[in-house]
Amino acid sequence: METESDIKKGATNLTPHSLKNYEIMAKLFLYPENEEYKKNVREVYETLQKNYPEAAEALERFVAFTEASSIVEIQELFLRSFDIQAITTLDIGFILFGEDYKRGKLLVHLNEEHQKAGNNCDTELSDHLPNLLRLLPKIQDADLRNEIVALLILPAVVKMIAEFSPEKIEKKDEVYKKHQKIILDYSTNNRTIYQSCLAALFLALKADFGYDPEPDKKESNMQEMTDPNNPAGFKENPVKDFSQNIESEMLTEK
């Protein structure tokens, strides 16, 4: 099993050019406003073919879907995946911590890193996945970049991929029906299509940074992003199921 030190060692060979790949991949997770989105998907696919063949293969289903679908159909699947009666969320702090106070600390510290790097988060929060992917090539501190990937992005992406399982989707639908009294129509053929994007991202990150499902619990700069008194950092009290977050959030809003 790879250790956290292996992750850092494997990531030291990354060049500014290779890190730019993540800025390109961030386009997959932006709202598809118009036909330009299809061009962006093709750009991502061609980038992956050159640099991450395994990730490109994982994305093929999504590429085929976007090329055969109208922009309205793509928009509907994006919203159903990440926004309205969502399968998961692109806010990785919420994926990892739910509404726990640790997410608030994380948002504050990530916002500082975005500002320091000159990375514009636009209208989204600092833990929004596209914002973090665009941040990676702009961070000057390699150790910090590696820890953001190893302790934030990779664990969150793994959880997000798991949320697309039929069992978890069924649980979330039960939550939505309980609180909203209705389940929106959706395409059974393509409902999980964005899982392909997440899988491609995971494979690229794994190739560049390595992946340890249970990294060592030790002191790091990222510890300060949650709780300075918690050496266990992100591994403490992990969120087990996104549907639990959804129900908690709905109950809070009432």
C-alpha positions as CSV (number, residue, x, y, z in Angstrom):
1,M,0.0,0.0,0.0
2,E,1.3,3.5,-0.8
3,T,1.9,5.8,2.1
4,E,1.4,9.5,2.2
5,S,5.2,10.0,1.7
6,D,4.9,7.9,-1.5
7,I,2.2,10.2,-2.7
8,K,4.4,13.3,-2.1
9,K,7.4,11.6,-3.7
10,G,5.4,10.6,-6.8
11,A,4.0,14.1,-7.2
12,T,7.3,16.0,-7.2
13,N,7.9,15.3,-10.9
14,L,4.8,17.2,-12.0
15,T,5.5,20.1,-14.3
16,P,3.4,23.3,-14.7
17,H,2.4,21.9,-18.1
18,S,1.0,18.6,-16.7
19,L,-0.7,20.4,-13.8
20,K,-2.6,22.5,-16.5
21,N,-4.4,19.3,-17.4
22,Y,-6.5,19.7,-14.2
23,E,-7.5,23.2,-15.3
24,I,-8.7,21.6,-18.5
25,M,-10.5,18.8,-16.7
26,A,-12.3,21.3,-14.5
27,K,-14.4,22.2,-17.6
28,L,-16.2,18.8,-17.2
29,F,-17.8,19.9,-14.0
30,L,-18.9,23.4,-15.0
31,Y,-22.6,23.9,-15.8
32,P,-23.1,23.3,-19.6
33,E,-24.4,26.7,-20.5
34,N,-24.2,26.3,-24.3
35,E,-22.8,24.3,-27.2
36,E,-19.3,25.4,-26.1
37,Y,-19.5,22.7,-23.4
38,K,-19.4,19.9,-26.0
39,K,-16.2,21.4,-27.4
40,N,-14.8,21.5,-23.9
41,V,-15.6,17.8,-23.4
42,R,-13.8,17.0,-26.6
43,E,-10.8,19.0,-25.5
44,V,-10.7,17.1,-22.2
45,Y,-11.0,13.8,-24.0
46,E,-8.1,14.6,-26.3
47,T,-6.0,15.8,-23.4
48,L,-6.6,12.5,-21.6
49,Q,-5.9,10.5,-24.7
50,K,-2.4,12.1,-24.8
51,N,-1.6,12.0,-21.1
52,Y,-3.9,9.5,-19.3
53,P,-5.2,6.8,-21.7
54,E,-6.9,4.9,-19.0
55,A,-8.8,8.0,-17.9
56,A,-9.7,8.7,-21.5
57,E,-11.2,5.3,-21.8
58,A,-13.3,5.9,-18.7
59,L,-14.6,9.2,-20.2
60,E,-15.7,7.6,-23.5
61,R,-19.2,6.9,-22.4
62,F,-19.7,10.6,-21.4
63,V,-18.2,11.8,-24.7
64,A,-20.6,9.7,-26.7
65,F,-23.5,11.0,-24.6
66,T,-22.7,14.6,-25.1
67,E,-22.1,14.2,-28.8
68,A,-25.5,12.5,-29.2
69,S,-27.5,14.8,-26.9
70,S,-28.9,18.3,-27.1
71,I,-27.5,20.9,-24.7
72,V,-30.8,20.9,-22.8
73,E,-30.5,17.2,-22.2
74,I,-27.0,17.6,-20.9
75,Q,-28.1,20.5,-18.7
76,E,-30.8,18.3,-17.2
77,L,-28.4,15.5,-16.4
78,F,-25.9,17.9,-14.9
79,L,-28.6,19.4,-12.6
80,R,-29.9,16.0,-11.6
81,S,-26.4,14.9,-10.8
82,F,-25.1,17.9,-8.8
83,D,-28.0,20.3,-8.0
84,I,-31.7,19.5,-8.1
85,Q,-32.5,16.3,-6.2
86,A,-28.8,15.6,-6.7
87,I,-26.9,12.3,-6.7
88,T,-23.9,14.1,-5.1
89,T,-22.5,17.6,-4.9
90,L,-19.5,19.3,-6.3
91,D,-18.7,21.0,-2.9
92,I,-16.2,18.5,-1.6
93,G,-16.2,20.0,1.9
94,F,-19.8,19.0,2.2
95,I,-19.0,15.5,0.9
96,L,-16.4,15.0,3.5
97,F,-17.9,16.8,6.5
98,G,-21.5,17.6,5.9
99,E,-22.6,20.6,7.9
100,D,-19.9,20.0,10.6
101,Y,-18.0,23.0,11.8
102,K,-14.9,21.6,10.1
103,R,-16.3,22.5,6.7
104,G,-16.5,26.2,7.8
105,K,-12.8,26.1,8.8
106,L,-11.9,24.4,5.5
107,L,-13.8,27.1,3.5
108,V,-12.0,29.9,5.2
109,H,-8.5,28.4,4.7
110,L,-9.2,27.4,1.1
111,N,-10.4,30.9,0.3
112,E,-7.1,32.2,1.6
113,E,-5.2,29.9,-0.8
114,H,-7.4,30.9,-3.7
115,Q,-6.8,34.5,-3.0
116,K,-3.0,34.0,-2.6
117,A,-2.9,32.1,-5.9
118,G,-5.1,34.6,-7.7
119,N,-7.6,31.9,-8.5
120,N,-11.1,33.4,-9.1
121,C,-13.8,31.2,-7.6
122,D,-16.6,33.3,-9.3
123,T,-19.9,32.6,-7.6
124,E,-19.0,29.2,-6.2
125,L,-17.5,28.4,-2.8
126,S,-13.8,27.7,-2.2
127,D,-14.3,23.9,-1.9
128,H,-16.2,23.6,-5.3
129,L,-14.4,20.9,-7.3
130,P,-13.8,23.0,-10.4
131,N,-12.3,25.7,-8.3
132,L,-9.9,23.3,-6.6
133,L,-8.9,21.7,-9.9
134,R,-8.1,25.2,-11.3
135,L,-6.2,26.0,-8.2
136,L,-3.7,23.1,-8.5
137,P,-1.5,24.5,-11.2
138,K,-1.4,27.9,-9.4
139,I,-0.2,26.7,-6.0
140,Q,3.5,27.4,-5.5
141,D,3.9,25.2,-2.5
142,A,4.2,21.6,-3.8
143,D,3.6,20.0,-0.4
144,L,0.4,22.0,0.1
145,R,-0.8,21.0,-3.4
146,N,-0.1,17.3,-2.7
147,E,-1.9,17.4,0.6
148,I,-5.0,19.1,-1.0
149,V,-5.1,16.3,-3.5
150,A,-4.3,13.5,-1.1
151,L,-6.5,14.6,1.8
152,L,-9.3,16.5,0.1
153,I,-9.8,16.0,-3.6
154,L,-9.1,12.3,-3.9
155,P,-11.1,11.1,-0.9
156,A,-14.0,13.3,-2.0
157,V,-13.9,12.0,-5.6
158,V,-13.9,8.4,-4.3
159,K,-17.0,9.2,-2.2
160,M,-18.7,10.9,-5.1
161,I,-18.2,8.0,-7.4
162,A,-19.7,5.7,-4.8
163,E,-22.8,7.9,-4.6
164,F,-23.8,6.8,-8.1
165,S,-24.4,3.2,-7.0
166,P,-28.0,2.0,-7.5
167,E,-28.4,1.4,-3.8
168,K,-27.4,4.9,-2.8
169,I,-29.4,6.5,-5.5
170,E,-32.5,4.6,-4.3
171,K,-31.8,5.8,-0.7
172,K,-31.5,9.4,-1.8
173,D,-34.7,9.2,-3.9
174,E,-36.5,8.0,-0.7
175,V,-35.2,11.1,1.2
176,Y,-36.3,13.4,-1.6
177,K,-39.7,11.8,-1.8
178,K,-40.1,12.0,2.0
179,H,-39.2,15.7,2.2
180,Q,-40.3,17.0,-1.3
181,K,-43.2,14.6,-2.0
182,I,-42.1,14.1,-5.6
183,I,-39.3,12.6,-7.6
184,L,-38.4,14.4,-10.9
185,D,-38.4,12.4,-14.1
186,Y,-35.1,11.3,-15.3
187,S,-33.4,9.1,-18.0
188,T,-32.7,5.7,-16.6
189,N,-30.1,5.1,-19.4
190,N,-28.0,8.2,-18.6
191,R,-28.7,9.1,-15.0
192,T,-25.3,8.0,-13.8
193,I,-23.4,9.5,-16.8
194,Y,-21.4,12.0,-14.8
195,Q,-19.8,9.1,-12.9
196,S,-17.7,8.7,-16.0
197,C,-16.3,12.2,-15.5
198,L,-15.4,11.5,-11.9
199,A,-13.8,8.1,-12.7
200,A,-11.7,9.8,-15.4
201,L,-10.6,12.5,-12.9
202,F,-9.8,9.9,-10.3
203,L,-7.6,7.9,-12.7
204,A,-5.7,11.1,-13.7
205,L,-5.1,12.1,-10.1
206,K,-4.0,8.6,-9.2
207,A,-1.5,8.6,-12.0
208,D,0.0,11.9,-11.0
209,F,-0.3,11.8,-7.2
210,G,-0.7,8.1,-6.3
211,Y,-3.6,7.0,-4.1
212,D,-3.7,5.6,-0.6
213,P,-7.2,4.7,0.7
214,E,-6.1,5.1,4.3
215,P,-3.2,7.7,4.4
216,D,-1.2,7.9,7.6
217,K,-2.7,10.1,10.3
218,K,0.1,12.5,11.0
219,E,0.6,16.3,11.3
220,S,0.4,18.3,8.2
221,N,-0.4,21.8,6.9
222,M,-3.9,20.7,5.9
223,Q,-4.6,19.9,9.6
224,E,-5.1,23.6,10.2
225,M,-7.9,23.7,7.6
226,T,-10.2,21.7,10.0
227,D,-9.1,21.7,13.6
228,P,-5.6,22.6,15.0
229,N,-6.2,20.2,17.9
230,N,-7.1,17.3,15.7
231,P,-4.0,15.4,14.4
232,A,-6.3,12.9,12.7
233,G,-7.4,15.6,10.3
234,F,-9.8,14.5,7.6
235,K,-10.0,10.9,8.7
236,E,-12.0,11.7,11.9
237,N,-15.8,11.0,11.7
238,P,-16.0,10.5,7.9
239,V,-19.4,11.1,6.3
240,K,-20.8,7.7,5.5
241,D,-23.5,8.5,3.1
242,F,-24.4,11.7,1.1
243,S,-28.1,11.0,1.7
244,Q,-27.5,11.6,5.4
245,N,-26.1,15.0,4.5
246,I,-29.1,15.7,2.3
247,E,-31.7,14.8,5.0
248,S,-29.8,16.8,7.7
249,E,-29.7,19.8,5.4
250,M,-33.4,19.6,4.7
251,L,-34.3,19.3,8.4
252,T,-32.1,22.3,9.1
253,E,-33.9,24.4,6.5
254,K,-37.3,23.7,8.1
